[in-house]
Amino acid sequence: MPYLAINALGWPLSSCLAASTGFIVGGFAARGSGWLLAALEREWNPDEQVSVEASSAARHSILRSASGDRNESFWIAPGLSDTSAVRILVALLAVIVVFRFHISWHGLAAFSFCVSLIALGVMDVRARVLPDLFTLPLLAAGIGISATSAGFTGIGDSAIGAATAYLLLSLVNRMMRRRAGVDPIGHGDLKLLAAIAAWIGSVSALSVLLLAAMTATGVALIRNRDDPVHIRPLTFGPFLCAFAIFAVLALPVLH
């Protein structure tokens, strides 16, 4: 069944329905990412109380880094402006998905994957962490969806691509660690790339990696051009998520 019956409503009504649904789902994605980060904070630091209530006066909470010794603090702010931005982004994404795939099982799969990537990108920006609670189920879902007619690649390419992507980026990380003395790529990024490969295949995932790496390098050079000695770290996850979303929307649909 390539299309659902709701396509008979026509493009304008379908677009309005998609935008409304995306706006609601985007709110859950933004709020949910903040709640998950706070839950991880409570698990890592049980003696500290973390609140992410929407009515909180401060609307901020501190989250310890998930990497290293976890003694570096980062600010997360699940406030109105942050949530609204994600809602608008997801609403726009929903309209693009309907235009690209119509209201179909392919569209539902693409929308779910892209919303998950947006949530992961938000968490990485807020707290520099990509939780296994998100990346590993996303990887498993990619392999599972590839075994159905709604997938964007075959089951073989999905499984092999995920393993290849993880091992390739792990090798690059190990080589760079020997030279720099630290892990330049987080383990969350490795699992995120494997999940992306599970959804879109090895070739597309490699393209995502190359484009994300080049863009992140350019942004890092611009950010640190005034003070090349004290380099400010840059999260890599959002670049992977952004180009993976672009890849999903550009991929041909398998029939």
N, C-alpha and C positions, 0 to 999 in steps of 0.2 A: 504494500500500500504506500506509494510514493508520497502522496499528499493526504492531509487530513481534511475532513469535510468542511472545516472552518474557512478554507481557502475560497469557498463559494461566496463568502461575504465580500470579497473584493479587496484590492490593495489598500485603499484608504482606511477602511475599517480594521483590516488586519494589522496595519501599521499602528493605528491608535491603540489597539489591544496589546500589541507587542510592546509599545512604549510604556503603557501603564503597568504591564507585568514586569518589565525591566526595571522601572522605577521602584516598585515594591521589592523585587528581588535584590536590587542594589542596596536598599536600606538594610536588608537582612545580612548581606555580605559585609557591609561596612561595620555594622554593630557586632556581628558575629565574630569578625576578626579581632575586634577589641576585647570581647569577652574571652575569646580563646587565649589571647596573649596574657590577660589577667589571670586566667586559670593556670597557665604555665608558670607565671610569676609566683603564684601561691604554692605551686608544687616545688619549685626550685628554692623558694625562700618562705617556708611555712611560718616564720616568725613575723613576717611583714604583712600588713593588711593592704590590699589593693582594691580600689573601687573604680568601676567604670560606669557608674550610674549616669544616665543621660541628664538627670537633674542636678548633678553635682556642680557646685559653684566653680570649682577649679577645672573640671572636665579633663583632667590630666592624671596620669599615673606613671610610675617609673617601672620599667621592665629591665631586668638584668639581661645581658647578652647571653645568647645560647652557645656561643663559641668560647674557646679558651677556658679561662678560670671563672668566667661569668662575673667578673667584678667591674665591668664597665656598664654604666647606666645609659639608657636611651629613653626618650620621651615618646609616649603614645598619646594621641589626642583624638578619641572618637567623638569629636564635637559636631556641631551642626554643619559647619562649612565642609568638613572632611566627609561626612556622610552624604551630604547633598552632592558633592562632586562625584562620588562613586555612584550614586543613584542616577545622575545624569549620564554618566559614562555607560552604565549598564543599560539604561533605556535606549541610548543611541545604538549600542551593540545589538539589542533585541530587534530594532528596526532594520539594521543592516543584515542580520541573520535571516529575517523574514524575506527581505528583498533578494538575498543571495540563494537561500535554500527553499523559500516558501515555508509554510508551516508543515513540516514533515519530520520524520524521525531523524533524518540527517541534521535538520535545523535544531531539533531539541538536543541532540548530542553535541553539536557545535556550541550552542548557547551554554549548556552546562559546563563544558570544558573551559570556555572563555571566562565565565563567571568565576570558576575555581581559580583560574590564573590571575584574575583581577584581585581576588581575595588574598592570594599568596603574595602578589606584588605589594598590596597594601601592608601586609604584615612585615614584609621585608623592609619596606620604607620606614615603617613605624619603629621596628624593634630589631632589624637586622637578623631575623630568624625565619627559617622556612621549616615549620614543624613536620616531623614524620607523620603526625596525625592527619596531615593533609596530603603530603606528597606521595606517601606509599599507597593509600587508597586510590589516589588519582592515577598512579601507575597501574594498579590492578584493574581499575575501571577501563583504562585505555586498551589493555590487552583483551579484556572481556568484550568491549564494544567492537573491537576489530574482528571478532569472530562472528559478528552479526552483519546484517545488510546495512546498518546505520554507520558502520565504521568508515574511516578515511584511508585505511590501508589494510593489507591482509594480515592475518593472525601471525604468520611467520615473520613478516617484516616488522610487525609490532614487537614481538618478543625478542627477536635478534637485535632490532634497532635499539630497544631499551638497554639491553646488556652491553651492546657496543658503545652506546653513548656514555654510559656510566664508566666503563673501563677506559675509554679514550680520554675523557675529561679527568679521570683519576690519574692517568699516566701524565697528562700535562701538569696537573697539580703537583705530582711528586717531583717532576723535573724542575718546576719552578721553586718548590720548597727547598730542594738541595742548593739552589743558587741564592735564594733570599733568606732561608732559615725559618720561614713561617709559611703557613698554608695560605696562598693567595686566593684560593677558591674554597668556599665553604662546602661542607658535606651536604648541606641542604641544596646547594646549587647542583651538585652531582645528581641527586635524586630527582630534582625538578627536571633536569635535562632528560633523564631516563624516562620520566613520566611523559614528557613532551614527545619523545621518540615513540613511546608506546601508542600514542594517539595518532601521530601524523607520519610515522615511518622514519627510517634512518636517514634517507637523503634529505628530506625536508628538515629534520632535526639538525643535521649538519649545517644546512643553510641558516637556520635560526641561530645556531651557535656562532657562526662566522660573523653574521650581521650584528648580533648582540655584542660580540667581543670588539669589533671595530668601532661601533657606536660608543660603547662604554669607555674604550681607550680615548676616543676623541673628547668625550665629556670630562674624563679625568684630567686630561692635559689642559683643558680650558679652566677647570676648577682650581688647578694647582699652579697655573702659570705665574701668579704673583709671588708664590712662596713654594718653590720646588723642593726646599729642604724639609719642611713639615708637611708631608703629604696627607691630605684628608682622605680617609677611606671612602670607597664608593660601593654601594650594594649592586651586585650583578643580577640578582633575581628579577628585578623589574624589567630589565632589558630582555632577558629570556622570555618573560611573560608577554611583553609587548610584541615581539617579533613572532612568537608562537601564535598569538591571536591573529596577527596579519596572515600568517601562513595558513591557518585553518580557514579563514575567509577567502583565501585565494586558491585553495586546493580544489581540483576537480572532484565532483561527487562520483563515488563508485556506485554503479548500478548492477 
